[in-house]
Amino acid sequence: MVGTRTRRRKPAPVSEALQGLGERLRRARLDAGLSQAQLGQPHFTRAYMSAIELGKVQPSMKSLEFLAAKLGKPASFFIEDKAEEQRRRERAAGLARASQLIAEGRARGAIEGLEPLLTDSRAPSERAPVLRALGRAHWEVGENTEAAAILSDALTIYRAANDREGVIRTEVQLGLALFALMSAAEALVLWDDALASIARGELKDPLLKVHVLHNIGLIHFHNGDYAMALRHFERAESEGSDIADPKWLATLYAAMGMSRHQVRDFEGAVICLRKSEALFESINNRARVAETRLQRARTLRELGHLSRSREALDQAEALAAVADNQALRIRISQTAATYMIRDGEVAAGMDRLQACVRQADVLGEPYLRFQARLVYGRELAAVDPNAAEAVLREAAEIIGEGERVPELAEVYRELSDVLALRGLSEEALAYSQKAVRMVSPR
């Protein structure tokens, strides 16, 4: 029996020139809205097209002519000139720099670098990754409305190009911005879609998978199911045990610490939060160190360590100022003010809470404005019920009647108590019933 010999295509050495050609082909394909299989048909397989885009094979001139014709471009399109190559390198370097700044907690600097990069990005395939990075940076500094708008633009581009990896990664980030804007149901839809796509093998990224598990845990935490949230976080820790990513681990330990605090495992919470702080410090992310230290301050107070709690709060506020995170500074200041009131410094604490309301209004984020009024109204009820009623009504108006936000039920309960103090029993009962309906399953 005579054996047959199969001729195998020998891969070309990976070079910058081949990578540049592959990148230009990928951008042109995405701009045309074609998949790799669609572009290659009927002559080339999806695997071969992928190899060209990755710079792993050298296509012949005849192959380039075929691909260029299918894309409606001249064959010379794939031969970059020096100016275009330099622009591509600068864009890649700019994105890498922005990613590093975000990881270090200097997202404001990332925004400053990404905005001119976006202006210089011409094709949709160039704009999409810049938009995704810019949206993430705005989310990191608490500008969630801006982040959601930018990430929605990126998602539209990725979907039009059928770029599944881009879609999945953008869905995960957009979900975080929507979650911060109190659109938990919309966030969960995006995260469920991303998790299903990963399960189907559309993107092999174990780190992203555990991020999504963590995010779904946040939804449960937001809904007040702290035990279920903790189970999701622990599953993420188990499935991501081989992932040596300090920022991911720091974020996860912070979430586990907050959940343990809520189920009243305060000692366990402190252990998790200390791990989180140390990891965020190792990557020089001051904003996240500040946020985690705020949580540890709350837990220390529950354990009766009042002086250590105050010290941790002061440190957290100073770190948030250095990180230029105004939303976080307001949250820390609110916590410090409520503790001042508990410790007998009522007038100073109330003044500080009122200042937080003004500062939240300046920033303009709805959830922050809502939270500032909820905290202020709750403390004001014991001092001036009439003023507390007005503040709490403002908080309810910011959210709106149709939203099922757990904190809105708390506003209704506070309003019910204040109205009862003022002798308005019928309206007090109506708000009490609203609170019950808000937390009851539909």
Helices and strands as residue ranges (DSSP letters): H 16-32, H 36-40, H 46-53, H 61-71, G 75-78, H 82-103, H 107-120, H 124-140, H 144-160, H 164-180, H 184-199, H 206-222, H 226-239, H 246-262, H 266-282, H 286-302, H 306-322, H 326-342, H 346-363, H 366-380, H 385-399, H 406-421, H 425-439
